[in-house]
Amino acid sequence: MTHPFAILGVGPDANDEEIRQAYLRLVREFPPERDPQRFQVVREAYDAVENQRKRLAYRLFATPEVDLTPLLLACLQGGKSQRPGTNDWLELLRKELKEHRFIGDS
């Protein structure tokens, strides 16, 4: 799949509402009855990044060009990331890891 953020026409830091609005705009532009292939591409992009949890999974597992080592180390050490805009992701990752019992409370 091509980068879902590019398909939706939003930046990688877009929030749920910005992604939803972009998706709805594209669905109006390419409705499934008129352009089913394009609609499918848009739908897959939206499904990949529609909420913060899916964006985290996408960044962790579908974007090998991103070096997540500093973010993961910060998560495991209970600290903050030095990368701008990543601390929300860090908190979500920490929550996911705790939920699945990969790490304990710090």
Residue pairs with C-beta under 8 A, 6 or more apart in sequence:
1 7
1 41
1 44
1 45
1 48
2 41
2 45
4 44
4 45
4 46
4 48
4 49
4 58
5 11
5 12
5 14
5 45
5 49
7 41
7 42
7 45
8 14
8 19
8 22
8 23
8 26
8 42
8 45
8 46
8 49
9 22
9 26
10 18
10 19
10 22
13 85
14 22
16 50
16 51
16 52
19 46
19 49
19 50
20 50
23 42
23 45
23 46
23 50
26 42
27 39
27 42
30 38
30 39
30 42
31 39
32 39
32 40
47 54
48 54
48 58
48 62
49 55
49 58
52 88
52 89
52 92
53 92
53 96
55 89
56 89
56 92
56 93
56 96
59 66
59 68
59 89
60 68
60 93
70 81
70 82
70 83
71 81
71 83
71 86
71 89
71 90
71 93
72 93
74 80
74 81
74 82
74 90
75 90
75 93
75 94
75 97
75 103
76 103
78 94
78 106
80 87
80 90
81 87
81 89
81 90
94 103
97 103
98 104
98 105
